[in-house]
Amino acid sequence: MPFNSARCGLCEKDLRKEKKRHLKNTPDMFDYVNDLYLKLYGYNIDDETALCTACYMRHSRSVKSGASTDDSNIEMDTETRENETVTISSVGLQATSSSSDAKTTECSLLTEDTIKLPIAFPGFSKKYCLVCHQTLDDGTPSTKMSDEIRINTFIYHSVYFKDGSRSCLRHIEGDHLNEAAVKILQKYHSATAENTANGEHISLLIKELQSHLEQIKPQSLFKPRTILNFDAAFLYSDEDYGCLTGIDKEQFNSLTEIVRMRNTENRSIRMAIGCLLTKLRTGLSNQVLATLFAYSDRRVVGKINHSAYDALLRDFVPQYLGFHHITREEILKKHTTPLASALLTDGDGVVIILDETYIYTEKPGNNILQRRLFSLHKGRSLIKPMIIVASDGYIISSIGSYLADY
């Protein structure tokens, strides 16, 4: 729970019209409440934490009686004093006064009515970011977490944020938290730790899931789900991206920012580029890709791959391939090895290597094209691109591709 000195650190009661009792003035009380709160919720209390009178009285008796914070059972008793009665139960505290200006105060406290769950329940505050715990009153761009963000965080990271929770804007990416925010959550909330939850937490969680399911149309429950989803970057690691696309996650993100495409109802930019790179990497058929990406049929996959191919050829390839994308001086300075320079030049020459390679293809149905693509040397259908590289292996350009009979 982010702590606010204007509210009780335990029950969040408004203290602007009531006497504040700062825990830092009583070290024994501070240590007792801090250990208890750390055990129940996994957070340390702030040095400036203040309590209301009801919370302070309850825990001061436990401290004076030598109650141990290792014992999860908090002694509940009833004491009668002159002109004042304090009743404590496992649910809360109710204090009444017999004076003319008597007031009734209800206060929800730390109780023993809790269970252990592998789900984290952060506190609730609109003045603090519930991800990084930064104060939002200093002009930090912030936003209210949408229902999709909260549900996705609960499903994939086992952290449940209450409705109305706020976070810094930099933590949000689409309908989920970005990688940096996930790492912060993993730091504060271990995935294997068992966290304490009370009846209120569980009740809110159940109602939240019920409301979320009610918003889903019945037919969408049976709609094919996307097996591969590049829009949810947090679902895959760098190894997964390398296995599917041949590049890591950071390179993939940079690539999608370079190309100029528009998002459509059928696919996003990330899904289009991911589909094309997956096909190039794995060689899967369009029918298989349609199943993996939940597209209607292989023709849709073909159109998506064609759009992604045109975008890469227009926006990406000219920046990294071709004689115009790099100068002679850059090749000489960055991509010429000392050994090649010493053996093949007088010290100021550029060494380039031209080599023809093979790209195998399927057997075409056209008889004339089949005869021109068939290589007697390899015994297979193929095409031959001419690759021009520097002495350190840097690819400068590619010429072709040529048919096998060229």
C-alpha positions in Angstrom: 0.0 0.0 0.0 1.4 3.5 -0.8 1.1 5.5 2.3 -0.3 9.0 2.6 0.3 11.0 5.8 -3.2 12.5 5.5 -4.8 9.1 5.9 -4.4 6.3 8.4 -1.7 3.9 7.2 -3.9 0.9 8.0 -7.5 1.7 7.4 -7.0 4.8 5.2 -9.3 6.9 7.4 -9.1 10.6 6.7 -6.9 12.2 9.4 -7.3 15.8 8.4 -10.0 16.3 11.0 -8.6 13.9 13.5 -5.5 13.7 15.6 -2.6 12.0 13.9 -0.4 9.5 15.7 3.0 9.2 13.9 4.6 5.8 14.3 8.1 7.2 14.1 7.6 8.8 17.5 7.2 5.3 19.0 9.9 2.9 17.6 8.4 -0.2 19.3 5.0 0.5 17.7 6.6 1.2 14.3 8.6 -2.0 14.4 5.5 -4.0 15.4 3.2 -2.6 12.8 5.9 -2.8 10.1 6.6 -6.5 10.7 3.0 -7.3 10.8 2.2 -5.5 7.6 5.3 -7.0 5.9 4.1 -10.4 6.8 0.6 -9.9 5.6 1.0 -7.8 2.5 4.7 -7.9 1.6 5.3 -4.2 2.0 7.3 -2.0 4.5 5.4 1.0 5.9 6.7 4.5 5.2 8.6 6.4 7.9 5.9 9.2 7.8 3.0 6.8 8.3 0.4 8.0 10.8 -2.4 6.0 12.4 -5.9 6.9 13.5 -6.7 6.7 17.2 -8.6 3.4 16.9 -5.7 1.6 15.1 -3.1 3.1 17.4 -5.0 2.0 20.6 -5.5 -1.5 19.3 -1.8 -2.2 18.4 -0.4 -0.3 21.4 -2.1 -2.8 23.7 -0.5 -5.7 21.7 2.9 -4.0 22.0 2.6 -3.4 25.7 1.4 -7.0 26.3 4.5 -8.3 24.4 2.5 -9.9 21.6 4.7 -11.4 18.9 4.3 -10.5 15.3 5.2 -14.1 14.3 1.9 -15.2 15.7 -0.8 -14.6 13.1 -3.5 -14.8 15.7 -4.1 -11.3 17.1 -5.7 -11.3 20.5 -9.1 -9.9 20.5 -10.4 -8.6 23.8 -12.9 -6.2 25.3 -11.9 -3.6 27.8 -14.1 -1.3 29.7 -12.8 2.0 30.9 -14.3 5.0 32.5 -16.6 6.9 30.1 -15.2 4.9 27.2 -15.8 1.5 25.7 -13.7 -0.1 23.0 -14.8 -3.2 21.3 -12.4 -5.2 19.1 -13.4 -8.0 16.8 -11.7 -10.0 14.1 -13.5 -8.0 11.5 -12.8 -4.4 12.7 -13.0 -2.0 15.5 -15.8 0.1 16.8 -15.1 2.9 19.4 -18.0 4.7 21.2 -17.7 7.5 23.7 -20.3 8.4 26.4 -19.6 12.1 26.2 -22.0 14.6 24.7 -20.0 14.8 21.5 -19.7 11.0 21.1 -18.7 9.7 17.7 -18.8 6.2 16.2 -15.7 5.2 14.2 -15.5 2.0 12.2 -12.0 0.9 11.2 -10.9 -2.1 9.1 -7.7 -3.5 10.5 -5.2 -6.2 9.8 -7.0 -9.4 10.8 -6.4 -13.1 11.0 -9.3 -13.9 8.6 -6.9 -14.4 5.7 -5.6 -17.2 3.4 -2.5 -17.7 1.4 -2.8 -17.4 -2.4 -0.2 -17.2 -5.2 -1.7 -13.9 -6.2 -0.5 -10.4 -5.1 -3.0 -7.8 -4.0 -1.3 -4.4 -4.1 -2.9 -1.6 -2.1 -5.1 1.0 -3.6 -4.3 4.7 -4.1 -4.9 7.4 -6.7 -2.0 9.5 -5.6 0.7 6.8 -6.1 1.7 4.6 -9.1 0.9 1.1 -8.0 3.7 -0.3 -10.2 6.8 1.8 -9.2 5.2 3.5 -6.1 6.1 7.0 -7.4 4.1 10.0 -6.3 1.8 11.2 -9.0 1.3 14.7 -7.5 4.5 16.0 -9.0 3.2 16.3 -12.6 4.2 12.8 -13.6 2.1 11.7 -16.6 -0.3 9.0 -15.3 -3.4 7.2 -16.3 -6.1 5.0 -14.8 -5.5 1.3 -15.5 -8.1 0.0 -17.9 -10.0 -3.3 -17.3 -8.0 -5.0 -20.0 -4.7 -4.0 -18.4 -5.8 -5.2 -14.9 -7.2 -8.5 -16.2 -4.1 -9.2 -18.4 -1.9 -8.4 -15.4 -3.8 -10.8 -13.3 -3.9 -13.6 -15.9 -0.2 -13.5 -17.0 1.5 -12.1 -13.8 -0.8 -13.1 -10.9 -1.0 -9.5 -9.7 -4.5 -8.1 -9.1 -5.1 -4.3 -9.2 -8.4 -2.9 -7.9 -10.6 -0.9 -10.2 -9.5 2.7 -10.3 -5.8 2.0 -9.8 -3.5 4.4 -11.4 0.1 4.0 -12.8 2.7 6.1 -14.6 1.9 6.4 -18.3 5.3 5.0 -19.3 4.3 1.6 -17.9 1.4 1.2 -20.3 1.8 -0.4 -23.7 -1.5 -1.0 -25.5 -3.8 -3.2 -23.3 -1.0 -4.5 -21.1 2.0 -3.4 -19.0 5.3 -3.2 -20.8 8.4 -5.2 -20.1 10.0 -2.7 -17.7 6.8 -2.6 -15.6 6.6 -6.4 -15.5 10.2 -6.5 -14.2 9.2 -4.1 -11.4 6.2 -6.2 -10.5 8.4 -9.3 -10.4 10.8 -7.5 -8.1 8.0 -6.7 -5.6 5.8 -9.7 -6.1 7.5 -13.0 -6.6 5.7 -15.5 -8.8 6.3 -18.3 -6.4 5.5 -16.5 -3.2 2.2 -17.0 -1.3 0.5 -13.7 -0.5 -2.1 -13.0 2.1 -5.6 -12.3 0.9 -8.8 -11.6 2.9 -12.4 -12.0 2.0 -12.7 -8.6 0.5 -9.9 -9.3 -2.0 -11.4 -12.6 -3.1 -14.9 -11.1 -3.4 -13.6 -8.2 -5.6 -11.6 -10.6 -7.7 -14.6 -12.9 -8.3 -16.9 -10.0 -9.2 -14.2 -8.6 -11.6 -14.0 -11.9 -13.4 -17.8 -12.2 -13.6 -18.1 -8.7 -15.0 -15.3 -9.4 -17.6 -17.0 -12.6 -18.7 -20.4 -10.9 -19.1 -18.8 -8.4 -21.5 -17.7 -11.2 -23.7 -20.2 -12.1 -26.4 -21.2 -15.8 -26.2 -20.1 -16.5 -29.7 -16.6 -15.0 -29.0 -16.0 -17.7 -26.4 -15.9 -20.2 -29.2 -14.0 -18.0 -31.6 -10.6 -19.4 -32.6 -7.9 -17.8 -30.5 -4.6 -16.6 -31.9 -1.8 -19.1 -31.0 0.9 -16.7 -32.1 0.3 -13.1 -31.1 3.1 -10.7 -31.7 1.0 -7.8 -30.4 1.5 -9.1 -26.9 5.3 -8.7 -26.7 5.5 -9.8 -23.1 4.3 -13.3 -24.0 7.6 -14.3 -25.7 11.3 -14.1 -24.8 14.2 -13.3 -27.0 14.7 -17.0 -27.6 11.1 -17.3 -28.8 11.5 -14.4 -31.2 14.8 -15.9 -32.5 13.2 -19.3 -33.0 10.2 -17.9 -34.9 11.6 -14.9 -36.8 15.4 -15.2 -36.7 15.8 -11.9 -34.8 15.5 -11.0 -31.1 12.7 -9.0 -29.6 14.5 -5.6 -29.7 15.4 -6.0 -33.3 11.8 -7.0 -34.1 10.5 -3.9 -32.3 12.9 -1.6 -34.2 11.8 -3.3 -37.5 8.1 -2.6 -36.9 8.9 1.0 -36.1 10.7 1.5 -39.4 8.1 0.2 -41.8 5.1 2.4 -42.7 2.0 0.3 -42.7 -1.5 0.8 -41.3 -3.3 -1.4 -38.8 -6.4 -3.1 -40.2 -9.1 -5.2 -38.7 -7.4 -8.4 -39.9 -3.9 -7.7 -38.7 -1.7 -5.2 -37.0 1.8 -4.1 -38.2 3.5 -6.4 -35.7 1.3 -9.4 -36.8 2.0 -8.8 -40.5 5.8 -8.5 -40.0 5.8 -11.5 -37.6 3.8 -13.6 -40.0 6.2 -12.9 -42.9 9.3 -13.5 -40.9 7.9 -16.7 -39.4 7.3 -18.0 -42.9 10.8 -17.0 -44.1 12.3 -18.6 -41.0 10.4 -21.8 -40.8 9.2 -22.3 -44.3 5.7 -23.2 -43.2 2.9 -23.2 -45.7 0.2 -20.5 -45.7 -2.4 -23.0 -44.6 -0.3 -23.8 -41.4 0.3 -20.1 -40.8 -3.4 -19.4 -41.1 -4.0 -21.9 -38.3 -1.2 -20.5 -36.1 -2.2 -16.9 -36.5 -6.0 -17.6 -36.5 -6.6 -16.2 -40.0 -9.6 -17.4 -42.0 -7.7 -19.1 -44.8 -4.4 -19.2 -46.6 -5.4 -16.5 -49.1 -5.6 -14.0 -46.2 -2.1 -15.1 -45.1 -0.8 -14.6 -48.7 -2.2 -11.0 -48.9 -0.8 -10.1 -45.5 2.7 -11.5 -46.4 2.6 -9.6 -49.6 1.8 -6.3 -47.9 4.6 -6.9 -45.3 7.0 -7.8 -48.1 6.2 -4.6 -50.0 6.6 -2.5 -46.8 10.0 -4.0 -46.0 11.2 -3.6 -49.6 10.1 0.0 -49.6 11.2 1.2 -46.1 13.8 -1.3 -44.7 15.8 -2.8 -47.5 17.1 0.6 -49.0 18.6 1.5 -45.7 20.6 -1.7 -45.3 21.2 -3.3 -48.7 22.4 -1.9 -52.0 25.5 0.1 -53.2 23.8 3.4 -52.3 23.3 2.6 -48.5 27.0 2.8 -47.6 30.0 4.8 -48.9 33.4 3.6 -50.0 35.0 5.3 -47.0 32.7 3.5 -44.6 33.6 0.1 -46.1 37.3 0.9 -46.0 37.1 2.1 -42.4 34.7 -0.3 -40.8 34.5 -3.5 -42.9 37.9 -4.1 -44.3 40.1 -6.6 -42.3 43.8 -5.9 -41.8 44.7 -9.2 -43.3 42.8 -8.6 -46.5 44.1 -5.1 -46.8 47.7 -6.2 -46.4 47.5 -9.1 -48.9 45.3 -7.6 -51.6 45.8 -3.8 -51.5 48.4 -1.2 -51.2 46.8 0.1 -48.0 44.1 2.3 -49.5 42.0 -0.2 -51.5 38.6 -1.7 -50.8 38.3 -5.5 -50.8 35.0 -6.9 -51.8 34.0 -10.5 -52.5 31.4 -11.7 -55.0 30.0 -15.1 -54.6 27.0 -16.8 -56.1 24.8 -18.9 -53.8 21.8 -21.1 -54.2 18.2 -20.8 -52.9 16.3 -24.0 -53.4 12.7 -23.8 -54.7 9.8 -26.1 -55.1 9.2 -27.8 -58.5 7.0 -25.3 -60.6 4.0 -26.5 -62.5 5.1 -24.6 -65.7 7.2 -26.9 -67.8 9.3 -24.1 -69.4 10.1 -22.6 -66.0 10.7 -26.0 -64.6 13.4 -26.7 -67.2 15.1 -23.3 -66.5 15.0 -23.7 -62.7 16.5 -27.2 -62.7 20.2 -27.4 -61.9 22.1 -30.4 -63.4 24.9 -29.7 -60.9 22.7 -29.9 -57.8 19.9 -32.0 -59.2 17.2 -29.7 -57.8 15.2 -26.6 -58.7 16.9 -23.4 -57.6 17.7 -19.8 -58.2 21.1 -18.1 -57.9 21.5 -14.7 -56.3 24.9 -13.0 -56.5 26.0 -11.7 -53.0 28.6 -8.9 -52.7 30.2 -8.8 -49.3 33.1 -6.9 -47.6 36.1 -8.8 -46.3 34.6 -9.1 -42.8 31.4 -10.7 -44.1 29.3 -7.5 -44.2 26.7 -7.8 -47.0 26.9 -4.8 -49.3 24.5 -5.7 -52.0 22.7 -8.6 -53.8 22.3 -9.0 -57.5 19.7 -11.2 -59.1 18.3 -13.7 -58.5 19.2 -15.6 -61.7 17.6 -18.8 -63.0 19.6 -22.0 -62.8 20.4 -22.0 -66.6 22.0 -18.5 -66.4 
